[in-house]
Amino acid sequence: MKKATIQLETLTCPSCLQKIDKAVKSLAGVDKESVNVMFNSSKVKLNFDEEKVTIDNIENAITALGYEVKKSQVKAV
């Protein structure tokens, strides 16, 4: 398992948060219980299985919704 912190552009509404939360949780390999989208800091924290999904896949799911990913940090759990 890997732990990711993804910095996004500033989130402007709570519905943005819900869209991102739903999109990330829908990816196979993402630990759904670990997904935490933080509105105030515009960050997404989650754990994922890199054999099933890559950080690029996760970033692409967020970007596809129209939100800019500023940077990602991935660490081993």
DACORTA-V80772 format. One record per residue. N is the residue number from 1. RES is the residue in one small letter. PHI is phi in degrees with one decimal (none if undefined). BURIAL is # if it has 16 or more other ideal C-beta (glycine too) atoms within 10 Angstrom, else .. D_LAST is the distance of its C-alpha to the last C-alpha in Angstrom with 2 decimals. Layout:
N/RES/PHI/BURIAL/D_LAST  N/RES/PHI/BURIAL/D_LAST
This chain:
1/m/none/./5.80  2/k/-120.4/#/5.28  3/k/-113.8/./5.88  4/a/-121.0/#/9.53  5/t/-123.3/#/12.34  6/i/-113.6/#/15.69  7/q/-90.7/./18.85  8/l/-108.0/#/21.93  9/e/-61.8/./25.62  10/t/-59.2/./27.07  11/l/-81.3/#/27.13  12/t/-106.6/./30.69  13/c/-149.9/./30.84  14/p/-60.6/./29.02  15/s/-69.7/./29.77  16/c/-60.0/#/27.68  17/l/-57.2/#/24.68  18/q/-65.3/./25.56  19/k/-63.5/#/26.06  20/i/-64.9/#/22.68  21/d/-56.5/#/20.98  22/k/-65.1/./23.01  23/a/-64.8/#/22.47  24/v/-68.0/#/18.66  25/k/-66.8/#/18.67  26/s/-78.4/./21.23  27/l/-79.6/#/19.05  28/a/-67.3/./18.17  29/g/99.2/#/14.52  30/v/-89.6/#/13.50  31/d/-74.7/./12.34  32/k/-59.2/./15.56  33/e/-66.8/./14.91  34/s/-89.4/#/12.11  35/v/-68.5/#/14.50  36/n/-138.2/./16.09  37/v/-96.2/#/18.85  38/m/-103.6/./20.27  39/f/-64.6/./23.95  40/n/-63.7/./24.90  41/s/-96.7/./22.29  42/s/54.8/#/22.21  43/k/-125.3/#/18.43  44/v/-121.6/#/16.22  45/k/-116.8/./12.68  46/l/-162.8/#/10.85  47/n/-111.2/#/8.12  48/f/-147.6/#/9.59  49/d/-95.0/./10.28  50/e/-71.7/./11.47  51/e/-78.7/./14.09  52/k/-107.2/./15.76  53/v/-149.1/#/15.44  54/t/-104.5/./14.96  55/i/-62.2/#/14.47  56/d/-62.7/./18.24  57/n/-61.4/./18.99  58/i/-66.5/#/17.36  59/e/-60.3/#/19.24  60/n/-63.4/./22.36  61/a/-63.7/#/22.35  62/i/-73.2/#/22.43  63/t/-62.1/./24.97  64/a/-62.0/./27.11  65/l/-81.9/./27.67  66/g/101.7/./29.11  67/y/-107.7/#/26.45  68/e/-83.7/./25.63  69/v/-90.2/#/22.08  70/k/-80.7/./22.39  71/k/-162.0/./19.08  72/s/-131.0/#/15.43  73/q/-127.4/./12.48  74/v/-123.9/./9.35  75/k/-130.6/./6.33  76/a/-73.9/./3.80  77/v/-92.6/./0.00
